[in-house]
């Protein structure tokens, strides 16, 4: 371990750098709050989670004007409306009737037409094969029990080489409890796949933790090629949203992947 040779504050600075600390998050915080847009969010760009670079920085979807985009687990419709305003024809799918009611209201307020479907994320029989230019799923796939089934259906409806862009809670973030007195203390094994249940907006969300290798291997086995992997941490100061937890500065809360359809 490196030692500081200078006394006083400089020594403490080196110790802090070697051993990061984090303040506890609010007791009501959990990792699905990172998918919520803030009240002052204008919705002008696609987001992948709280305190992350946006689509304007990452360019994972590319130009969307004139394309057909599937928003899988669209929730209250924030990204779906943004994509439609940019000229895409958007198909929004979500299992929650309440979430879709909010999504429809958002689209109507923006005077935007979107095709909405209340369905489980693997139930895409209403879409033709090879008919979708890009698929997007933000913080929704961790709620799915059978991830391979979802990926097989997405693969079927995507055009060849079309991208699936997804964000999920980062598996490393499941190791810690952001609301604990010491948020950086490990409280859970990395490969602990037991489901966890959270409450969000009065409804229970069942979360299926997966390791990075679980997600990557499932994509490979369903004939996707991963070409982008992003694991950003939150900024140290400034620009942090209200759904942040301090530990997000040290441990990435969100994993972002882009995978392209291979074969037929």
C-alpha positions in Angstrom: 0.0 0.0 0.0 1.3 3.5 -0.8 2.1 5.8 2.1 1.9 9.5 2.3 5.2 11.2 3.3 3.6 14.6 4.0 1.7 15.2 7.3 -1.8 16.7 7.8 -4.4 17.1 5.2 -2.3 15.7 2.4 -2.0 12.3 4.2 -5.8 12.2 4.6 -6.3 13.0 0.9 -4.2 10.0 -0.1 -6.1 7.8 2.3 -9.4 9.0 0.9 -8.1 8.3 -2.7 -7.1 4.7 -1.7 -10.3 4.0 0.3 -13.3 5.8 -1.2 -16.3 6.6 1.0 -19.9 7.2 0.3 -22.8 8.8 2.2 -26.0 6.7 2.7 -28.9 7.3 0.2 -32.4 8.0 1.3 -34.1 5.0 2.8 -36.7 4.9 0.0 -34.0 4.7 -2.7 -33.6 1.5 -4.8 -32.1 0.8 -8.1 -35.3 1.1 -10.2 -35.6 4.8 -9.2 -32.6 5.4 -11.6 -35.0 4.8 -14.5 -37.2 7.7 -13.6 -36.9 11.0 -15.4 -36.6 14.0 -13.1 -39.6 16.4 -13.0 -37.6 19.0 -14.9 -36.6 16.6 -17.6 -37.5 18.1 -21.0 -37.4 14.7 -22.8 -35.3 16.0 -25.7 -32.8 13.1 -25.8 -33.0 9.4 -25.1 -31.6 8.5 -21.7 -30.3 5.1 -20.4 -30.5 5.7 -16.7 -29.7 8.2 -14.0 -26.5 10.3 -14.2 -25.4 8.6 -17.4 -24.3 10.0 -20.8 -27.3 10.3 -23.0 -27.9 9.2 -26.6 -26.6 12.6 -27.8 -23.2 11.6 -26.3 -23.2 7.8 -27.0 -24.9 7.6 -30.4 -25.8 4.0 -29.9 -29.0 4.2 -31.9 -27.8 6.6 -34.6 -30.1 8.6 -36.8 -33.7 7.5 -36.0 -35.7 9.6 -38.5 -37.8 7.4 -40.7 -37.0 4.2 -38.8 -39.2 1.7 -36.9 -38.1 1.4 -33.3 -39.3 -1.0 -30.6 -39.3 0.5 -27.1 -39.4 -2.6 -24.9 -40.5 -1.9 -21.4 -41.4 1.7 -22.3 -42.8 2.5 -18.9 -44.3 6.0 -18.8 -43.2 6.7 -22.4 -40.4 9.2 -21.9 -38.0 7.7 -24.5 -40.8 6.6 -26.8 -42.1 10.2 -27.1 -38.6 11.5 -27.6 -37.9 9.1 -30.4 -41.2 9.9 -32.1 -40.5 13.6 -31.9 -37.2 12.9 -33.7 -39.1 11.3 -36.6 -39.1 7.6 -35.7 -42.2 5.3 -35.9 -42.2 3.9 -32.3 -43.9 0.8 -31.0 -44.0 0.9 -27.2 -44.5 -2.3 -25.2 -45.0 -2.6 -21.5 -46.8 -5.1 -19.2 -48.1 -2.3 -16.9 -51.6 -0.9 -17.8 -50.9 2.1 -15.4 -47.5 2.9 -17.0 -49.1 2.8 -20.5 -51.8 5.1 -19.4 -49.1 7.7 -18.4 -47.3 7.0 -21.7 -50.5 7.7 -23.7 -51.1 10.9 -21.8 -47.5 12.0 -22.5 -47.8 11.3 -26.2 -51.2 13.1 -26.4 -49.7 16.1 -24.6 -46.9 16.2 -27.1 -49.3 15.6 -30.0 -47.4 12.5 -31.1 -48.7 9.2 -32.4 -47.2 6.0 -31.0 -48.3 2.4 -31.3 -48.8 1.1 -27.8 -49.1 -2.5 -26.7 -49.9 -3.9 -23.2 -48.0 -7.2 -23.2 -45.2 -9.1 -21.5 -41.8 -8.2 -23.1 -41.4 -11.6 -24.8 -44.9 -11.4 -26.4 -44.2 -9.8 -29.7 -46.3 -11.9 -32.0 -48.0 -8.8 -33.3 -44.8 -7.7 -35.0 -43.6 -9.2 -38.3 -40.2 -10.8 -38.7 -37.4 -8.5 -39.9 -39.6 -5.4 -39.6 -37.8 -3.4 -36.9 -34.8 -1.1 -37.5 -33.7 -0.9 -33.8 -34.9 -2.0 -30.4 -34.4 -0.2 -27.1 -34.9 -1.3 -23.6 -34.1 0.9 -20.6 -34.0 -0.6 -17.1 -36.7 -3.1 -17.9 -35.1 -6.5 -18.7 -34.0 -7.2 -15.1 -37.7 -7.8 -14.4 -37.9 -10.6 -16.9 -37.6 -14.2 -15.7 -36.7 -15.8 -19.1 -34.3 -13.4 -20.7 -33.4 -15.8 -23.6 -37.1 -15.9 -24.7 -37.2 -12.1 -24.9 -33.9 -11.9 -26.9 -35.2 -14.6 -29.3 -38.3 -12.6 -30.0 -36.4 -9.4 -30.4 -34.0 -11.2 -32.8 -37.0 -12.4 -34.8 -38.5 -8.9 -35.3 -35.2 -7.0 -36.0 -33.8 -6.6 -39.4 -30.3 -8.2 -40.1 -27.5 -6.3 -38.3 -30.1 -4.0 -36.6 -29.2 -3.0 -33.0 -30.7 -3.9 -29.7 -29.6 -1.2 -27.2 -30.3 -2.0 -23.6 -29.5 -0.8 -20.1 -30.0 -2.9 -17.0 -29.0 -2.4 -13.3 -25.3 -3.2 -13.2 -24.6 -6.6 -11.5 -21.8 -5.1 -9.4 -24.2 -2.6 -7.9 -26.2 -5.5 -6.4 -23.3 -6.2 -4.2 -23.9 -3.1 -2.0 -26.8 -1.4 -0.2 -26.8 2.3 -1.1 -29.0 3.1 1.9 -26.8 1.4 4.5 -24.6 3.2 7.0 -21.6 2.1 5.0 -22.9 1.9 1.4 -19.6 0.5 0.1 -19.7 -2.6 2.3 -20.4 -5.8 0.3 -23.7 -7.3 1.5 -24.5 -9.7 -1.3 -22.6 -12.3 -3.4 -22.0 -11.3 -7.0 -23.5 -14.5 -8.4 -26.5 -14.5 -6.0 -29.4 -14.9 -8.5 -32.2 -15.1 -6.0 -35.0 -12.7 -7.1 -35.6 -9.5 -5.1 -38.8 -7.6 -4.8 -38.9 -3.8 -4.7 -41.9 -1.4 -4.3 -42.1 1.4 -6.8 -45.0 3.8 -7.1 -47.2 1.4 -5.1 -46.5 -1.7 -7.2 -44.2 -4.6 -6.6 -41.3 -5.1 -9.0 -39.6 -8.5 -9.0 -35.9 -8.1 -9.9 -33.8 -11.0 -11.3 -30.2 -10.3 -10.7 -27.8 -11.5 -13.4 -24.0 -11.4 -13.7 -22.5 -9.7 -16.7 -21.5 -13.1 -18.1 -25.2 -14.2 -17.8 -26.4 -11.3 -20.0 -23.5 -11.5 -22.5 -23.8 -15.3 -22.9 -27.6 -15.1 -23.4 -27.1 -12.5 -26.1 -24.5 -14.7 -27.8 -26.7 -17.8 -27.7 -29.6 -16.0 -29.2 -27.4 -14.9 -32.1 -26.5 -11.3 -31.2 -23.1 -9.8 -31.5 -22.2 -7.4 -28.7 -20.3 -4.4 -30.1 -20.6 -1.8 -27.2 -20.2 -2.2 -23.5 -20.5 0.8 -21.2 -20.2 1.0 -17.4 -20.2 4.7 -16.4 -20.1 5.9 -12.9 -21.9 9.0 -11.7 -20.1 12.3 -11.8 -18.3 13.3 -8.6 -19.8 16.7 -8.4 -22.5 18.6 -10.3 -25.0 17.3 -12.8 -26.4 14.6 -10.5 -30.1 13.9 -10.6 -32.4 13.5 -7.6 -32.5 9.7 -8.0 -28.8 9.5 -7.4 -27.1 7.5 -4.6 -23.7 8.7 -3.5 -22.2 5.2 -4.0 -22.9 5.5 -7.7 -19.7 7.7 -7.9 -17.7 4.6 -7.1 -19.7 1.6 -8.3 -21.5 1.8 -11.7 -25.3 1.5 -11.2 -26.1 0.8 -14.8 -24.7 -1.5 -17.5 -25.4 -0.3 -21.1 -24.9 -2.7 -24.1 -25.5 -2.6 -27.8 -25.8 -5.9 -29.7 -26.5 -6.5 -33.3 -28.7 -9.2 -34.9 -26.7 -11.9 -36.7 -28.2 -14.4 -39.2 -31.9 -14.8 -39.8 
